[in-house]
Amino acid sequence: MKYLLENQETERIIFRKIKESDFNDWLEFHKNPITSQYWISELESPEIECKNWYEKQFHRYQNDLGGMNALIEKETGKLIGHCGLLIQNVDKQSELEIGYSLLPEFWNKGFATESAKKCRDFAFENNFSDSLISIISLTNKPSENVALKNGMKIQKATEYNKNKVNIFRIYKSEWSKIKPVYNNV
């Protein structure tokens, strides 16, 4: 599970492995229709969607395919969302993606950008890849803004899981020019 940011921190966030006990908090994400507004898929009940989501993350953990980290707000101890490094197959090519999803009550507070930057820095500092991507629906402007703040640029448009998406990318050589000068918290 080399791609997990377990025991990593930022100024406001603690990263840890997802636990089954997080289920009820994350279920709220699946109950809120606004969270799926940018992604086309046939959804089952929120309970089944949440169960499937957790099974997918645990499968990733067990098979060293990366995985989402639970994001815990330091100030409150609350689960605010998930962010992580994920092995993805895009256009028949294996890629390392920075993925992020937050509970709506934590949107527009900088948490997605803060956690995505930490994932970027962790991946490049550990030489996991020469580049990182984020897969973002063409209509998801908030996530697009996070990718741009993370130093990424649109590389191409493609289709991914029956959705039209932009592939945002940053190369390690680009990151080395903007990498942070802070010490890990």
N, C-alpha and C positions, 0 to 999 in steps of 0.2 A: 504494500500500500504506500509506495513511495510518493505518490502524487497528493496525498492528503496533507493538509496544513494543521494537523493535530498539534495542539499546544502552542500555536502561533497566535499573535495578537497584533492589533493596530491600536490607535489611540482610544477608540470607543468600542472595539469588537474583540471577542475571544472566539477563536476557531476551535471546533472539536468535532469528533465523529458524531454522526447522527445516531440517535438511540431510539429504540422502539417507544420509549416514554415520551418522545417528542410528537407522537402521532396526533394527539388531540389538538395540540397547538397548531400543527401544520394543516390539519383538517380544515381550519378556517380559510386557508388559502384556496382550497378546492371548492368550498361552499360559495365563495364570492365570484360571481360571473365576470367581474371586471378583470380578474387575473388571467382569463383565457381569451380575452378580446382580440389579441393579435395572432393567435395560433389556431389554424383550422384543424380540427380533429373531432371525431365522434366521442363524446364524453359519456361515461357511465355515471353512476351516483357519486357524489363527493367521497363517500366512504371507500368505494371501490377504487376510484382514481388515486386517493391518498395511499391506500394499501399497495396498489401497483407501483406507485412512485417510490415508496419505501423498499419494496422488493427489488426494484431496479437498482437503487443505490447500494443495497446490501450485496447484490450480484456483482456490481462494479468493485466493491471492496474485496470480495472473495477472489476475484479474477484479475486483480491489479489493473483495472481499467479506469483508474482514477475514481472520482466520486465527489459528491457534494459534501461540504462541511456545514455543520450547524453553525449559524452565526448567533452569538449570544451578546446582547448589549451589556457592557460592563456596568453601566449605571443602575440598571434594573434587574439584571439576570434573566431577562426575557429572551426567548427565541424570536429573532426578527426576520429570519429567512435562511437561505442557503447560498453558498457560493463555492465553486471548486474547479479543479482541473479535471477534464473529462476526455478520455480517448474517444474520438468520433470518427466515423467513416463518411467523408464528404467527397462526392464524385469519384468514388473508388480509391480514395487516398486516405490513409490514416493521419489524423490531425490531433493536436492537443488543444482543446477548447477551454476558455474561461467561460463558465456558465454561472448565471446568477438569477435568483428569484427571491423576492422579498414579500412579506405580508404587506398588504396595501397601507396599513396604518404607518408603515415605516418608509413609504415612498417619498421622494423629493426631500430627503434629509441628508443625502450624501453617503448613505450606508452602502449602496450598490457600488459606487465609484471607489470608496475606501476599501471594500473587500476585494473588488476586481483588481485594483492596483496591487494589493498584497499578493494575490494569486500570481499575477504577472511577475512581480519581483521574485517570489519564491521559485517559480518555474525557471526563470533565467539564471538566478543565483545558483541553482542546483543543476544547471546544464541539462534540463529535461528535453529541450527542443531548441532548434534555431529560430522557430517562429511560433506564435500562438494566434489562435483565431477566436472569434465569437460569431456564432450563427444567430442572425437576427432577422426576424420577419420584416419584410419591406415596409410594413405599416407601423412598426414598433419604434416610434421616435424616442421615447424615454430610454430604452435600452441602447439605441443607436448613440444617444448622447453619452451614455456611460462608456461605450466602446471608444468614442472619440476622445473623451477625457483620459482614457487609459492609453492614449498614444496610438490607437489603431486607425487604420484607413480602410475604406472599402477596397477590397481586392477584386471581387467579382459578384455577380448575381447568379444564383443557381436555384435548383429546387432541392429541398431537404424535407423528408417525411411529408410529402405532398403539400408543402408550403413554399411559396416563393420567398427567398431569403437573400440577404446580402451577407457575404463572408467578409468580416472585418479582420485585419491581420496586422500584427506588429512583429518585426524581425528583431532578434537579439541585438544586431548591430545598431538598429535605431534606438533601442532601449538603452544601450550603453551610453548614448549621448544625453539621455534624459533621466537616467536611473537616479534614484534618491540617494542622498548623502547622509541619511539617518542610520542609526543603529537599530537593529530589531528590538522591539519592546520586550 
